[in-house]
Amino acid sequence: MVDNDTRVDFFRQMARIRAYEAALQANYHADKTPQWDIGAGLIPGEMHLAAGQEPVAVGLCANLVQEDAITAPHRPHHLALAKGVDMKKMTAEIYGRDTGLCHGKGGHMHLFAPEQHFSCSGIIGQGMPVAVGQAMAFSRRGTDNVAVAVAGEGAANQGAFHEALNLASMWKLPVVFIIEDNGWAISVARDTATPIKDGSLRGSAYGMPSQRVEGNDVEAIYEACKTAVERARAGGGPTLLEIHTVRLWGHFEGDAQAYRGEELNEATESDPLPAYEKRLVSAGILTQEQADQIKTEVAAEVDEAIEFAKSSPEPKPADAYIHVFA
């Protein structure tokens, strides 16, 4: 059962993530016009944002401790922030600055925060076998830590997905596999890519408990993840969760999303952040003034992180071969 203090914290974290990504979106687009140039501006390259998927990160990470590990996909910011990755350092990394997590050499799809045991990759499904390796290390060390692999529903059709589930189950490793089902693998609708309506059913093929969590509800996600994480900590082995969520913005910034049609309007109407705010205010858990104050506070934190990144130095050309694999 989720208590009211935890509910307020859930709202704060979701609002914080949304404010962060909205600010990144605005800054990303600011200097790429009038003619769109993905390589221009202070944040060059692709940008994948997770607006609408905040409940997954918040509900999951509320069950984890700092020493637990997460491998995230190419859409990683919500998970990083919920796991406790430093906002200023992450922002500096996205801006390619020397004060960033990887001294500006990784960018937004290659965020590494060893102190928070957080990593991500732009390769689809890449983090799943990595999480299995982390779980194996935890098991051999005799700790009760848990590894979590988060990937999109498109990654569930990758070979790495099946290999990871098979090995984790064979060795009864403390790992939780999370599939964020936002309905779209870039521009390919889920229904045109796989015949399985409930991807969690794939867990039964590897002898592990599995569940599909509907509704993009942070509290339901929290409870499902709690069961899976506690099972892993107790030595019960892996679990597969497929969580239904929503992608409010494009696959990448600059994606016109013409392929979504009316579904895009439906997604916008199911935005989980205002829905959860309304739920808490209606229940008397928050006043509207308190909710507004939380949004003001997280916006100020985001502004500070953006300013930190913009004012940080760029890496020196002479350091190009430092902090990288040879």
C-alpha positions as CSV (number, residue, x, y, z in Angstrom):
1,M,0.0,0.0,0.0
2,V,1.4,3.4,-1.0
3,D,1.2,6.0,1.7
4,N,0.4,9.7,1.1
5,D,4.0,11.0,1.6
6,T,5.2,8.5,-1.0
7,R,2.4,9.7,-3.4
8,V,3.6,13.3,-3.1
9,D,7.1,12.1,-3.7
10,F,6.0,10.3,-6.8
11,F,4.4,13.4,-8.1
12,R,7.4,15.5,-7.4
13,Q,9.7,13.1,-9.2
14,M,7.4,12.9,-12.2
15,A,7.1,16.7,-12.3
16,R,10.9,17.0,-12.0
17,I,11.5,14.7,-14.9
18,R,8.9,16.4,-17.1
19,A,10.3,19.8,-16.3
20,Y,13.8,18.6,-17.2
21,E,12.9,17.1,-20.5
22,A,10.7,20.1,-21.5
23,A,13.7,22.4,-20.8
24,L,16.0,20.1,-22.9
25,Q,13.4,20.1,-25.7
26,A,13.2,23.9,-25.8
27,N,17.0,24.3,-25.7
28,Y,17.6,21.6,-28.2
29,H,15.3,23.2,-30.8
30,A,16.3,26.8,-30.1
31,D,19.3,26.9,-32.4
32,K,18.3,24.4,-35.1
33,T,16.0,26.7,-37.1
34,P,14.9,28.2,-39.5
35,Q,16.3,25.3,-41.5
36,W,16.3,22.1,-39.5
37,D,19.9,20.9,-38.9
38,I,20.3,18.0,-36.4
39,G,24.0,18.7,-36.1
40,A,23.7,22.4,-35.2
41,G,23.4,24.1,-31.9
42,L,24.5,23.7,-28.3
43,I,23.1,20.1,-28.3
44,P,24.0,18.5,-31.6
45,G,22.9,15.0,-32.7
46,E,19.7,13.1,-31.9
47,M,17.6,13.6,-28.8
48,H,15.2,11.0,-27.5
49,L,12.8,12.2,-24.7
50,A,10.5,10.2,-22.5
51,A,7.6,12.5,-21.8
52,G,4.7,10.2,-20.8
53,Q,6.9,7.4,-19.5
54,E,7.8,9.0,-16.2
55,P,5.6,6.6,-14.1
56,V,7.8,3.7,-15.2
57,A,11.0,5.3,-13.9
58,V,9.5,6.6,-10.7
59,G,7.6,3.4,-9.8
60,L,10.6,1.2,-10.6
61,C,13.3,3.2,-8.9
62,A,11.3,3.7,-5.7
63,N,12.1,0.0,-5.0
64,L,15.9,0.3,-5.7
65,V,18.8,1.3,-3.5
66,Q,22.0,3.1,-4.8
67,E,24.0,-0.1,-5.1
68,D,21.3,-1.7,-7.4
69,A,22.1,-1.5,-11.1
70,I,20.1,-0.2,-14.0
71,T,20.8,-0.5,-17.7
72,A,18.6,1.9,-19.7
73,P,17.8,2.3,-23.4
74,H,18.5,5.2,-25.8
75,R,15.6,7.1,-24.1
76,P,17.2,7.3,-20.6
77,H,16.8,10.6,-18.8
78,H,13.7,9.6,-16.8
79,L,15.4,6.5,-15.5
80,A,18.6,8.3,-14.7
81,L,16.9,11.0,-12.7
82,A,14.7,8.6,-10.8
83,K,17.8,6.5,-10.0
84,G,19.5,9.6,-8.5
85,V,22.0,10.5,-11.2
86,D,23.3,14.0,-10.7
87,M,21.2,16.4,-12.8
88,K,23.9,19.0,-13.3
89,K,26.5,16.4,-14.4
90,M,24.1,14.7,-16.7
91,T,23.0,18.0,-18.3
92,A,26.7,18.9,-18.9
93,E,27.2,15.6,-20.6
94,I,24.3,16.1,-22.9
95,Y,25.8,19.5,-23.8
96,G,29.1,17.9,-24.4
97,R,30.9,19.7,-21.6
98,D,34.0,18.7,-19.6
99,T,32.0,18.7,-16.3
100,G,29.7,16.0,-17.6
101,L,29.4,12.4,-16.5
102,C,31.8,11.3,-19.2
103,H,33.6,14.6,-19.7
104,G,31.3,15.4,-22.6
105,K,32.3,12.4,-24.7
106,G,29.3,10.2,-24.5
107,G,26.3,12.5,-25.0
108,H,22.7,11.8,-24.1
109,M,22.6,8.1,-25.2
110,H,25.8,7.1,-23.4
111,L,25.3,8.2,-19.8
112,F,27.4,6.4,-17.2
113,A,27.2,7.1,-13.5
114,P,29.2,4.4,-11.6
115,E,28.3,5.7,-8.2
116,Q,24.6,5.2,-9.1
117,H,25.3,2.0,-11.0
118,F,23.5,3.5,-14.0
119,S,24.3,3.1,-17.7
120,C,22.5,3.3,-21.0
121,S,23.2,2.6,-24.7
122,G,21.9,3.6,-28.1
123,I,22.0,0.0,-29.2
124,I,18.6,-1.7,-29.0
125,G,18.5,-4.4,-26.4
126,Q,22.2,-3.9,-25.5
127,G,21.6,-3.4,-21.8
128,M,19.8,-6.7,-21.2
129,P,22.9,-9.1,-21.3
130,V,24.8,-6.4,-19.4
131,A,22.2,-6.5,-16.6
132,V,22.5,-10.3,-16.5
133,G,26.3,-9.9,-16.0
134,Q,25.7,-7.4,-13.2
135,A,23.3,-9.7,-11.5
136,M,25.8,-12.6,-11.8
137,A,28.4,-10.4,-10.1
138,F,26.0,-9.6,-7.3
139,S,25.2,-13.3,-6.9
140,R,28.8,-14.3,-6.7
141,R,29.7,-11.6,-4.3
142,G,26.9,-12.7,-2.0
143,T,25.1,-9.4,-1.8
144,D,21.3,-8.9,-2.1
145,N,21.6,-6.3,-4.8
146,V,19.4,-6.4,-7.9
147,A,20.1,-5.6,-11.6
148,V,17.3,-4.1,-13.8
149,A,17.3,-4.0,-17.6
150,V,14.9,-1.6,-19.1
151,A,14.1,-1.7,-22.8
152,G,11.3,-0.8,-25.3
153,E,8.8,-3.3,-26.7
154,G,10.8,-3.3,-30.0
155,A,13.8,-4.7,-28.1
156,A,11.8,-7.7,-27.1
157,N,12.2,-9.0,-30.7
158,Q,16.0,-8.8,-30.5
159,G,18.1,-11.9,-29.9
160,A,19.8,-10.3,-26.9
161,F,16.4,-10.2,-25.1
162,H,15.9,-14.0,-25.4
163,E,19.5,-14.9,-24.6
164,A,19.4,-12.7,-21.5
165,L,16.1,-14.2,-20.2
166,N,17.3,-17.7,-20.9
167,L,20.6,-17.3,-19.0
168,A,19.1,-15.3,-16.1
169,S,16.5,-18.1,-15.6
170,M,19.0,-20.9,-15.9
171,W,21.2,-19.4,-13.3
172,K,18.4,-18.0,-11.2
173,L,20.0,-14.5,-11.2
174,P,18.7,-11.4,-9.3
175,V,17.6,-9.5,-12.3
176,V,14.3,-7.8,-13.3
177,F,13.5,-7.2,-17.0
178,I,11.3,-4.2,-17.7
179,I,9.7,-3.7,-21.1
180,E,8.4,-0.1,-21.6
181,D,5.6,-0.6,-24.1
182,N,4.8,2.8,-25.6
183,G,3.3,1.2,-28.7
184,W,5.9,2.4,-31.2
185,A,9.3,1.1,-32.2
186,I,10.4,4.4,-33.9
187,S,7.6,4.7,-36.4
188,V,6.5,1.0,-36.4
189,A,3.3,0.3,-34.5
190,R,3.5,-2.6,-32.1
191,D,0.6,-4.4,-33.8
192,T,2.4,-4.5,-37.1
193,A,5.6,-5.8,-35.6
194,T,4.6,-8.7,-33.3
195,P,1.6,-11.0,-33.1
196,I,1.8,-11.1,-29.3
197,K,-0.6,-8.6,-27.6
198,D,0.9,-9.3,-24.1
199,G,4.7,-9.4,-24.3
200,S,5.0,-10.5,-20.7
201,L,3.8,-14.0,-21.9
202,R,7.3,-14.5,-23.2
203,G,8.6,-14.8,-19.7
204,S,6.8,-18.2,-19.3
205,A,8.9,-19.7,-22.0
206,Y,11.9,-19.1,-19.8
207,G,10.3,-20.3,-16.6
208,M,10.0,-16.9,-14.9
209,P,7.1,-15.0,-13.4
210,S,5.8,-12.3,-15.7
211,Q,3.1,-9.6,-15.7
212,R,1.8,-6.9,-17.9
213,V,1.0,-3.7,-16.0
214,E,-1.7,-1.6,-17.7
215,G,-2.8,2.0,-17.3
216,N,0.6,3.8,-16.9
217,D,-0.2,4.2,-13.2
218,V,2.8,5.0,-11.1
219,E,1.3,3.3,-8.0
220,A,0.5,0.0,-9.9
221,I,3.9,0.1,-11.5
222,Y,5.5,0.6,-8.0
223,E,3.6,-2.4,-6.6
224,A,4.5,-4.7,-9.5
225,C,8.1,-3.7,-9.4
226,K,8.2,-4.2,-5.6
227,T,7.1,-7.8,-5.9
228,A,9.7,-8.5,-8.7
229,V,12.6,-6.7,-6.8
230,E,11.8,-8.4,-3.5
231,R,11.8,-11.8,-5.2
232,A,15.1,-11.1,-6.8
233,R,16.7,-9.9,-3.5
234,A,15.4,-13.0,-1.7
235,G,17.1,-15.3,-4.3
236,G,14.0,-16.2,-6.2
237,G,15.4,-15.3,-9.6
238,P,14.3,-13.1,-12.5
239,T,11.0,-11.6,-13.4
240,L,9.7,-10.1,-16.6
241,L,7.4,-7.1,-16.5
242,E,5.9,-5.4,-19.5
243,I,4.5,-2.0,-18.6
244,H,2.0,-0.2,-20.8
245,T,3.0,3.5,-21.1
246,V,2.8,6.3,-23.6
247,R,5.2,8.3,-25.7
248,L,3.8,11.8,-25.9
249,W,6.6,13.3,-28.1
250,G,8.4,12.0,-31.2
251,H,10.8,9.1,-31.3
252,F,13.4,11.8,-31.6
253,E,13.2,15.5,-31.6
254,G,12.4,16.6,-35.1
255,D,10.1,13.6,-35.7
256,A,6.9,15.0,-37.3
257,Q,5.0,11.9,-36.2
258,A,2.7,11.9,-39.2
259,Y,2.5,8.1,-38.9
260,R,0.6,8.4,-35.6
261,G,-2.6,10.0,-36.9
262,E,-5.5,10.2,-34.3
263,E,-3.6,8.0,-31.9
264,L,-1.3,10.9,-31.1
265,N,-4.3,12.9,-29.8
266,E,-5.4,10.0,-27.7
267,A,-1.9,9.7,-26.3
268,T,-1.9,13.4,-25.4
269,E,-5.2,13.1,-23.6
270,S,-3.7,10.2,-21.5
271,D,-0.8,12.3,-20.2
272,P,0.0,10.7,-16.8
273,L,1.4,13.8,-15.1
274,P,-1.8,16.1,-15.0
275,A,-3.8,13.0,-14.4
276,Y,-1.9,12.1,-11.3
277,E,-1.9,15.7,-10.1
278,K,-5.6,15.8,-10.4
279,R,-5.9,12.5,-8.6
280,L,-3.9,13.7,-5.6
281,V,-5.6,17.1,-5.4
282,S,-9.1,15.5,-5.7
283,A,-8.2,13.1,-2.8
284,G,-7.0,16.0,-0.6
285,I,-3.4,14.6,-0.6
286,L,-2.2,17.8,-2.2
287,T,-3.7,21.3,-2.5
288,Q,-3.4,22.9,-5.9
289,E,-1.1,25.5,-4.3
290,Q,1.2,22.8,-3.1
291,A,1.2,21.1,-6.5
292,D,2.0,24.4,-8.2
293,Q,4.8,25.0,-5.6
294,I,6.4,21.7,-6.4
295,K,6.4,22.5,-10.1
296,T,8.0,25.8,-9.4
297,E,10.7,24.2,-7.3
298,V,11.6,21.5,-9.8
299,A,11.6,24.1,-12.6
300,A,14.2,26.2,-10.6
301,E,16.4,23.1,-10.2
302,V,16.2,22.4,-13.9
303,D,17.1,26.0,-14.8
304,E,20.1,25.8,-12.5
305,A,21.3,22.5,-14.2
306,I,20.9,24.0,-17.7
307,E,22.9,27.1,-16.7
308,F,25.6,24.9,-15.2
309,A,25.9,23.0,-18.4
310,K,26.0,26.1,-20.6
311,S,28.6,27.8,-18.5
312,S,30.9,24.7,-18.3
313,P,34.0,24.4,-20.5
314,E,34.1,22.2,-23.5
315,P,36.6,19.3,-23.5
316,K,40.1,20.2,-24.6
317,P,41.0,18.7,-28.0
318,A,44.2,17.4,-26.4
319,D,42.1,15.2,-24.1
320,A,40.4,13.3,-27.0
321,Y,42.0,10.0,-26.2
322,I,41.6,10.2,-22.4
323,H,38.7,8.4,-20.6
324,V,38.0,6.2,-23.7
325,F,38.7,2.6,-24.7
326,A,41.7,2.3,-26.9
